[in-house]
Amino acid sequence: MPVLHTPRRPTRPVAASSAAARAVAALLAAAALCAPAATHPAAAAPVPARPAASGPAARSAPAADAPAPAADDPGWTAGPAAGPAVRPDGVRPYFYLAGAPGTVLEDRLALTNTSDRARTVTLRGADAGDTPEGGPAVRPAREPAGAGAGAGAWFAFGPGATVTVPPRTRAVVPFTVTLPPSAPPGDHPAAVVAAEAGREAAVRVHLRVGGPSLAALTVEDVTVRGRGAATEVAYTLVNRGNTVLAPALSLRARGRFGALPGRPAHALPVELLPGQRVALTEPWPGAPALDRARVTLTATAPGGARASGGADAWFVPWRAAGRTGAGLLLLAAAVGAALYLLRARRTRQDPPAPGRDTPCDGTPARPGPVRAPEHAPEHELTGVPR
């Protein structure tokens, strides 16, 4: 009986299969190394925080987010001592004293030492006023009071003019204000000034002397400056009364063709003291580009004070006008040149006048001498009429 033999499949060499496996592993390793670090499981895992050290070294180390102490901290403050019937917490932002001429008024100043060392503070009264920009100001200590001294000369601190405040302590210093019998009625701005080591702190004192009060002001020196959206109106407010004024201002304007955009009444960020002059500016973004406008400023204040001032201003876009003028000049020059060329061309084309010789080239001949006709009668000048 014949025996059937099944053919065997050829087997791959072992060495070749192992080499292929090593090549695939190398490719996988290279791909893993080239992958971004953010997608690597080890890189994405959070790093555990290092435990804080204990002991004296850890307690003495400052916190990284702790704010540094302010270098310009004066270490003390000055203000009115707490009083009743002012605010629920008893805090007063300024002093308010009022009385008839010849009256002696009393109040107290609080000095708070917030530092770890004693502070020696010197106190004085001063006249208060306004800076040219409308901010509060006081008379310097080195400036003599003179004959025109104001309410700053009415203050007296007695033995408390120089006070030494212990650390972390608040001291209350009494003072008096003596109103002279001849003091004029109205508001007299003043301040209590505390000074220590070249640093000063002023506390406002609203001082009023009894009698008739007058609220009056004027608007002066109105001028218009700038163009376009940067236009502004400069002016000066003067307090002509004897009371402190908190003015409000409105701006109205009218041009050749009707009313122009202005500004409604709004409070000014100034406190106008009696007799004070303050130079201010008011923005006017609604100024026209080409017009002649009349600008009117109206100032009002509580107590019936009202005043107005105005100025006229031309608004001409000089750049556009310059460009337009240059264009007109160029146009006029072009028209003149065209007329000149046209006239010259017509002169060349016109026929010559009768009785004149015309050259062959067509140019007009110049007039020659006039010849007498051939058959003109001849006359004898014998002196005897014929």
VORO-243056 format. One record per residue: residue in one letter; x, y, z of N, C-alpha, C, O, CB in turn. Coordinates in steps of 0.2 Angstrom, whole numbers, plus 5000, padded with zeros to 4 digits. Glycine has a CB too. Layout:
BEGIN
AXYZXYZXYZXYZXYZ;...
# end
This chain:
BEGIN
M500449945000500050005000500450065000500950075004499550005006;P500350114996500750174995500650215001500050215004500650214989;V501150245004501150295010501150365007501550385003501750285015;L500650405009500550475007500950515012500850515018499850495007;H501350565010501750605014501550675013501550705008502550605012;T501350705019501050785019501650825019502050825023500550795025;P501750875014502250915014502250965020501750995021502350955007;R502850975023502851025028503051095026503351115021503451005033;R502651145030502851215028503551235030503751215035502251265032;P503751275026504451305028504451345034504051395034504851335022;T504851335039504851375045505451425044505951425041505051335051;R505251495047505751545047506251535052506251505057505351615048;P506851565050507351555054507251585061506951645061508051575051;V507551565066507451595073507751655073507551705076507651545078;A508351655070508751725071508351775067508451835070509451715068;A508051765062507751825058507151845062507051905063507451795051;S506751805065506151825069506351865075506051915077505751765072;S506951845079507151885085507451955083507351995086507651845088;A507751955077507952025075507352075073507452135075508352015068;A506852045070506252085069505952115075505752165076505752045065;A505952065080505652085087506052145090505752185093505552025092;R506652135089507152185092507052255089507052305092507852165092;A506952255082506852315078506152345080506152415081506852305071;V505652315081505052335083505052375090504752425091504452285083;A505452335095505452365102505852425101505752475105505852315106;A506352435097506752495097506352555094506452605096507352485092;L505952535089505452585086505052615092504952675092505152565080;L504752565096504252595101504652635106504352685109503952525104;A505252615108505652655113505752725110505752775114506252615115;A505952725104506052795101505452835101505552895102506352785094;A504852805099504252845099504052875106503852925107503652805097;A504252825111504052855118504552905120504352955124504152795123;L505152905118505652955120505453025117505553075120506352945119;C505153025110505053085107504353115109504253165106505053065099;A503953075112503253105114503353165119503853165122502853055118;P502853215119502953275123502953255130502653205132502353325121;A503253295134503353285141502653285145502553255150503753325145;A502153325142501553335145501153275145500653265149501153395142;T501253235140500853175139501153115142500853065143500753155132;H501753125145502053065149501653055156501653105159502753085150;P501552995157501152995164501553015170501253045174501052915165;A502253005170502653025175502653105176502653135181503353005175;A502653135170502753215170502053245172502053295175502953235163;A501553215170500853245172500653235179500253275182500353205168;A500953185183500853175190501053235194501653255192501153115192;P500753265198500953315203501553295207501553235210500353345207;V501953345208502553325212502353345220502053395221503153375210;P502353295224502153315231502553365234503153365233502253245235;A502253405238502553465241503053435247502853385250502053515244;R503553475248504053455253503853475260503553535260504753485251;P503753435264503553455271503953505274504553515273503553385276;A503553555277503853615280504353595286504153545290503353665283;A504853625287505353605292505053635298504753685299506053635290;S505253605304505053625310505653645314506253635313504653565314;G505553685319506053715324506153785323505753815320506653675322;P506653815326506753885326506853915319506653975318507353905330;A507253875315507353905308506753915304506653965301507853855304;A506253875305505553885301505153945304504853975300505153825302;R505153955311504754005314505054075312504754125312504753995321;S505754085311506054145310506054165302506154225301506754145312;A505854115298505854135291505254175289504654155291505854075286;P505254235286504654275284504254235279504554205274504854345282;A503654255279503154225273503354265267503454315267502454235275;A503254225261503454255255502954305253503154355249503454195250;D502254295255501754345253501654395258501154435257501154305251;A502054405263501954455268502054525266502654535263502354435275;P501654575266501854635264502354675268502354665274501254685264;A502754705264503354745268503054805271502554835268503854765263;P503354825277503154885280503254945276503754955272503454895287;A502754995276502855055272503355095275503455105281502155095272;A503855125270504355165272504255235274504555265278504855165266;D503655255271503455325273502955335279502555385279503255365267;D502855275282502355275288502555325293503155315296502255205291;P502155385295502455435300502455405307502855425311502055495299;G501955355308501955325315501555365320501455345325502655325318;W501155415317500655455321500155485317500355505311501055505326;T499555505320499055535316498755595321498855595327498555485314;A498455635318498155695321497455705318497255695312498555765320;G496955715323496255725321495855755326496055755332495955665318;P495255775325494755795330494655745335494555685333494155825328;A494555755342494455705347493655695346493255735343494555735354;A493455625347492855605347492355645350492455665356492755535349;G491755665347491255705351490555675349490455645344491355775348;P490055695353489355665352489055705347489255765345489055665359;A488455685345487955715341488255735334488055785331487655775344;V488755705332489055725325488955665320488655675315489855735326;R489155605322489055545318488955485323489155495329489655525313;P488655435321488455375326489155355329489055335335488155325322;D489655355326490255325329490655385332491155375335490755295323;G490455445332490755505336491355525332491755575335490955485342;V491555505326492155525322491955595319491455595315492355475317;R492355645319492255705316492855715311493455705312492355765321;P492655735304493155735299493555805300494155815297492855735292;Y493255855303493555925304493255955310492755925313493455965298;F493556015312493256055318492756095315492856125309493856085321;Y492256115319491756165317491556205323491356175328491056135314;L491756265323491656315329491356375326491456405321492356325332;A490856395330490456455328490356495335490256465340489856445325;G490356565334490156605340490156675338490356695332490656595345;A489956725342489856795341490556825342491056795346489356825346;P490756885340491356915341491456925349491056945352491356985338;G492056915351492256915358492156855362492356855368491856975361;T491956805358491856735362492456695362492856695357491256695358;V492556655367493156605367492856535366492456515370493456615374;L493056505361492856435359493356385361493956395361492656435352;E493156325363493556275365493456205361492856195359493456255373;D493956165360493956105357494556065359494956085363493856105349;R494555995356495155955358495355925352495055905347494955905363;L496055915352496355875346496655815349496955805354496955925343;A496555755345496855695347497455675343497455675337496255635346;L497955655346498655635343498755565345498755545351499255675346;T498755515340498855445341499555425339499655435333498255405337;N499855395343500555365342500455295340500355255345501055385348;T500555275334500555205332501155165332501255105330500155195326;S501755205333502355175333502655145340502255145345502855225330;D503255115340503555085346503955135349504355115354503855025344;R503955195348504455245351504055305352503555325349505055255347;A504255345357503955405359503955465353504455465350504155435365;R503455505352503455555347503355625351502855625355502855535342;T503755675349503655735351503355785346503655795340504355765354;V502755805347502355845341502255915344502055925350501655805340;T502355965339502256035340501556055337501456035331502856075338;L501156095340500556115338500556185337500856225340499956095343;R500156215332500056285330499456295326499156245323500656315327;G499156355326498556375322498856405316499356435316498056415326;A498456395310498656425304498056445300497556425301499056375300;D498156495296497656525291497656465285498156445283497856595288;A497056455283496956405278496756445272496456495272496356355280;G496856415266496756445260496656395254496656335255497256505258;D496756425248496756375242497356385238497656445238496056395238;T497556335235498056335230497756365223497156375223498456265229;P498256385219497956415212497456365209497056375204498456435208;E497556295210497156245207496556225211496156185209497656185206;G496456265217495856245221495956195226495456185230495356225216;G496556175228496656125233496756165240496956225240497256085232;P496656135245496756165252497556175253497956135251496456125257;A497656235257498356245259498356285265497756315267498656295253;V498856285269498956325275499556375275499956355271498956275281;R499556425279500056465279500656435283500656405288499956535283;P501256435279501856405282502056435289501856495290502456405278;A502356395293502556425300503056475299503156525304502856365304;R503556475294504056525294503856585291504156635291504656495289;E503256585288502956655285502656695291502256665295502456635280;P502856755292502556795297501856815296501656825291502956855298;A501456815302500756825302500656905299500256915295500456815308;G501056945302500957015300500257045302499957015306500957025292;A500157105299499557145301498957115298498357115301499557215299;G498957075293498457045289498256975291498056935288498457055282;A498456955298498456885300497656875300497256915302498756875307;G497556805299496856785299496656745305496956765311496656745293;A496256695305496056655311496556615314496556595319495456615309;G497156605310497656565313497956595319498256555324498256555308;A497956665320498256695326497756695332497956715337498356765324;W497156665331496656665337496756605341496356595346495956675334;F497156555339497256485342497756495348498256535347497456435337;A497556455353498056455359498056385362497556355363497856505365;F498656355363498656285365498956285373499056225376499156245361;G499156335375499456345382500056295383500456295378498856315387;P500056255388500656215389500656155384501156125384500756195396;G500156145381500156085376500356105369500256065365499456065376;A500756155368500956175362501456125359501556115353501256245361;T501856095364502356035362502155975367502155985373503056055364;V501955925363501655865367502155805365502255795359500955845365;T502255765370502655705369502155645371501955635376503255695374;V502055605365501555545366501955485366502355465362501155545359;P501855445372502155385373501955335367501455345363502055355379;P502355275366502155225361501555195362501255185368502755175361;R501155185357500555155357500055185361499655155365500555075359;T500055255361499655295366499255345362499555375357500055325371;R498655365364498255425361498255475366498055465372497555405359;A498455535364498455595369497955645366497855655360499155625369;V497555675371497055725369497255795372497355805378496355705372;V497355845367497555905369497055955368496755965362498255925364;P496855995373496356045372496656115370497256125370496056065379;F496256155366496456215364495856265363495356245364496756205356;T496056325363495556375363495556425357496156435354495556425369;V495056455354495056505349494656565352494056555353494656475343;T494956615352494756685354494556725348494956745345495256715359;L493856735348493656775342493756855344493456875349492856765340;P494056895340494156965342493456995342493056985338494656995338;P493357055346492757085346492657125339492057135337492757145351;S493157135335493057165329493157115323493157135317493657215328;A493057055324493057005319492457015315491857015317493056935322;P492557015308492057025303491556955303491856905304492257035296;P490956965302490556905302490656865296490956885291489756925302;G490456795296490656755291491056695292491256685298490856795285;D491356665287491756605288492456625288492656675284491656555283;H492856605292493556615293493956545293494056515298493756655299;P494256525287494556465286495256465290495556505290494756445279;A495356405294495956395298496056325298495756285295495856425305;A496556305302496856235303497256235309497556285311497156215296;V497256175312497656155317498256115314498056065311497356115323;V498856135315499456095311499856065317500056095321499856145307;A499956005316500455965320501055945316501055925310500055895323;A501655955319502255945316502755905320502755915326502556015314;E503155855317503655815320504155795315503955765310503255755324;A504755815317505355795312505255815305505355775301505455715313;G504955875304504955895297504255875293504155895288505455875293;R503855835297503255815294502655845297502655855303503155735294;E502155875293501655915296500955875294500955845288501655985293;A500455885298499755865297499355915299499355935304499655795300;A498855935294498455995295497755965296497455925292498456045290;V497355995301496655975302496256035301496356085304496555945309;R495756035296495356095294494956115300494656075304494956075288;V494856175301494356205306493856255302494156305299494756245311;H493256235302492756285299492556325305492156305309492156235296;L492756385305492656435310492156495307492356525302493356465312;R491656505311491156555308490956605314490856585320490456515306;V491056665312490856725317490156745315489956755310491356785316;G489756745321489056765320488956835317489356875318488756765327;G488356845313488256905310487956895303487856835301488856955309;P487756945299487556935293488056905288488656925288487257005290;S487756855284488256815279488056835272487456855271488156745281;L488556835268488456855261488756805257489356785257488656925259;A488356775252488656725247488656755240488156775238488156655247;A489256775238489356805231489956785228490456765231489356885232;L489956775222490556755218490456785211489956815209490556685217;T491056785207491056815200491456765196491956725199491456885200;V491356765190491656725185492056775180491756825177491156685180;E492756775180493156815177493656785172493756725173493556865182;D493956825168494556805164494356735160494756685160495156785168;V493756745156493556685152493956685145493856735142492756685151;T494256635144494556625137494456555135494356505139495356635138;V494456545128494356485125495056465122495356495118493856485119;R495256395123495956375121495856305118495356265119496456365127;G496256295113496256225109495756225104495356265103496156175114;R495756165100495256155095495056085095495356035098495556175088;G494456075092494156005092493955975098493756015103494755955089;A494155915099493955875106494355905111494155895117493955805105;A494955935110495355955116495156025118495556065121496055955113;T494656055115494456125117494256135124493956085127493856155113;E494556185128494356195135494256275136494556315132494956165139;V493956285141493756355143494056365149493956335154492956365143;A494556415149494856435156494556495159494256545155495656455154;Y494456495165494156545169494356555176494756515178493356535169;T494156605179494356615186493756625191493356675189494856675187;L493656595196493156605201493356645207493956625210492856535203;V493056695209493156735214492656735219492056755218493356805212;N492756715226492256725231492256795234492756815237492456675237;R491756825232491656895234491256905241491156965243491256935229;G491056845244490656855250491056835256491656835256490056805249;N490756815261491056805268490856735270490956715276490856855273;T490656685265490556615267490856575262491056595257489756605267;V491056515265491356465260490856435255490256425257491656405265;L491056435249490556415244490856345240491356335240490556465238;A490356305239490456245235490056255228489456235227490156185239;P490456285223490056305217489956245212490256195212490456355213;A489456265208489256215202489356265196489256325196488556185203;L489456235190489556265184489256235178489156175178490356275182;S488956275174488656255168488956295162489156355163487856265168;L488956265156489256295150488756295144488456245143489856255148;R488656355142488156365136488556405130488956445132487556405138;A488356385124488756415118488256425113487756385112489356365116;R488356475109487856485103488356515097488756555098487356545105;G488256485091488556505085488156545081487656565082488856445082;R488456555075488056595070487456565067486956595065488556605064;F487356495068486856455065486356425071485956385069487056405061;G486456455077486056425082486456405088487056415089485656375080;A486156365093486456345099486956285097486856245093485856315104;L487456285101487956235101487956185107487756205112488656265100;P488256125106488256085112488656115118489156135117488556015110;G488356115124488756135130488756085135488856025134488356195133;R488756105141488856055147488356075152488256135154489556055150;P487956035155487456055160487856065167488456055168486955995162;A487456095172487756115178487956055182487656005182487156145182;H488556055184488856005188489356035194489556085193489255955184;A489355995199489756025205490556025203490755975200489655975211;L490856075205491556075204491956045210491756055216491856155203;P492556015209492955985215493356035219493956025220493355935212;V493056095220493456145224492956175230492356165229493656205220;E493256195235492956235240493256305240493756315242493056195247;L492756345238493056415237492956455244492356465246492656455232;L493456475247493456515253493356585252493456615247494156505257;P493156625257493056695256493656735254494156725257492756725263;G493556775249494156815246494656775242495156805240494456845252;Q494456715241494956675237494856675229494256685227494956605239;R495356675225495356665218495556595216496156575218495756725215;V495256565212495456495209495356495202494856515199494956445212;A495956485198495956475191495856405189496156355192496656495188;L495356395185495056325183494956325175495056375172494456305187;T494956265173494756255166494156205165494056155169495356225162;E493756215160493156175159493256145152493256175147492556215160;P493256075151493256045145492656055141492056065143493455965145;W492756065134492156075130492256035124492456055118492156155128;P492055975124492155925118491655945112491755915107492055855120;G491155985114490655995108490756055104490356085101489956005111;A491456085105491656145101491556135093491656075091492356165103;P491356185089491256175082491856175079492456195081490756225079;A491856155072492456145068492556215064493156235063492456095063;L492056245062492056305059491456355061490856335059492056295051;D491556405065491056445067491356495071491956495073490456405071;R490956545073491056605078490556595083489956605083491056675075;A490856575089490356555095490456605101490956635102490556485097;R489956615104489956645111489856595116489356565117489356705111;V490356595121490356545126490156585133490456635134491056505127;T489656555136489456585143489556535148489256475148488756605142;L489856545154489956505160489456535165489556595166490656505162;T489056495168488656515174488856475180488756415180487956505172;A489056515185489256475192488656495197488456555198489956505194;T488456445201488056445206488256415212488756375212487356415204;A488056435218488256405225487656415229487256465229488856445227;P487656375234487056375240487156445243487656475244487156325245;G486556475245486456535248486256595243486256655245487156555251;G486156575236485956625232486456655227486356695223485556675235;A487056625228487656655224487556635216487456575215488356635227;R487656685212487556665205487956715201487856775202486856665203;A488356695196488756745192488856705185488856645184489356765195;S488956755180489056725173489656765170489756825172488456735169;G489956735166490556765162490556735155490456675154491156765165;G490856765150490856735143491456765139491756815141490156745140;A491456735133491956755129491756735122491456685121492656725130;D492056775116491956755109492556715107493156735109491756815105;A492456675102492956635099492856615092492256595091493156575104;W493356615088493256595081493556525081494056505084493656645076;F493256485077493456415076493556405069493056395065492956365079;V494156405066494356395059494856335059495356335062494656455056;P494656285055495156225053495756255049495656245043494756165050;W496256275052496756305048497156265043497356285038497256335053;R497156195045497456155041497056145034497356145029497556085044;A496456135035495956125030495956185026495956185019495256105032;A495956245029495956305025496556315021496556345016495856365030;G497156295024497756305020497756265014497956285009498356285025;R497556195015497456155009497056185004497156174998497256085011;T496456205006495956235002496256294998496156304992495356255005;G496656345002496956394999497456384994497456414988497256445004;A497856334995498356304990498056284984498256294979498856254994;G497456244985497156214979496856274975496856264969496556174981;L496556324978496256384974496856414971496756434965495956424979;L497356424974497956454970498156424964498256444959498556474975;L498256354965498456314959497856314954498056314948498556244961;L497256314956496756324951496756384947496656394941496056314954;A496856444951496956504948497456514943497456544937496956564953;A498056484945498656484940498556444934498756464929499256454944;A498156384935498056344929497556384924497656384918497656284931;V497056414927496556454923496956514919496756524913495956484927;G497356554923497756604920498156584914498256614909498156644925;A498556524915498956494910498556474904498756484898499356434912;A497956444905497456424899497256484895497256484889496856384902;L497056544899496856604896497456634891497256654886496556654901;Y498056634894498556664891498756624884498856654879499156664895;L498756554885498856514879498256524874498456524868498856444880;L497656534876497056544871497156614868497056614862496456534875;R497356664871497456724868497956724863497956754858497556784874;A498556694865499056694860498856654854499156674848499756654863;R498556604854498256564849497856604844497856604838497956494851;R497356644847496956684843497356734840497156754834496356714848;T497856764843498256814840498556794833498656824828498756844844;R498856734834499156704828498656684822498856694816499556634830;Q498056674824497556654819497156714816496856704810497056604821;D497156774819496856834816497156854810497756854809496856884821;P496656874804496956904798497256974799497157004804496456904792;P497756994795498057054795497557114794497057104790498657064791;A497757174797497257234796497357254789497857244786497457284801;P496857284786496857304779497357364778497457404783496157334776;G497757364772498257414771498857404774499357444773497957484774;R498957344776499657324779499857264775499557224772499557304786;D500557264774500857214770500957154775501157154780501557234767;T500757094772500857034776501356994773501356974767500156994776;P501856964777502356924774502056854772501556844774502956914779;C502456824769502256754767502156704773501756654772502756724762;D502556714778502556664783501956674788501856644792503156674788;G501556734786500956744790500956784796500456794799500656674792;T501556804798501656844804501456914802501556934797502356844806;P501156954807500857024805501457064804501957064808500457044811;A501357104799501957154797501857214801501357234803501957174790;R502457244803502457304806502257364802502357364796503157324809;P501857414805501657474800502257514798502657524802501157514804;G502257524792502857564789502657644788502157664791503057544782;P503057684785502957754785502357764780502257734775503557794783;V501957814781501357834777501557874771501957924772500857864781;R501457844765501657884759501057924757500457914757501757834754;A501257984754500758024751500458004744500757974741500958094750;P499858014743499557984737499858024731500158074731498758004737;E499857984725500258004719499858074716500258114714500257954714;H499258074716498958134713498658184718498158214717498358114709;A499058194723498858244728498958314725499558324722499258234735;P498558354726498658424724499258464727499358454733498058464725;E499558494723500158534726499958604727499558634723500758534721;H500158644732499958704734500658744734501158724737499558714740;E500558814732501158854732501058894738500458924739501258894726;L501558904742501458944748501759014746502359024748501858914754;T501359054743501659124741501359174746501559234746501459134734;G500959154750500659204755500059244752499759284755501159254757;V499859234745499359264742498759214741498859164737499559304735;P498259224743497659184742497459184735497459234732497059194746;R497259124732497059114725496359134725496059124719497259044723;
# end
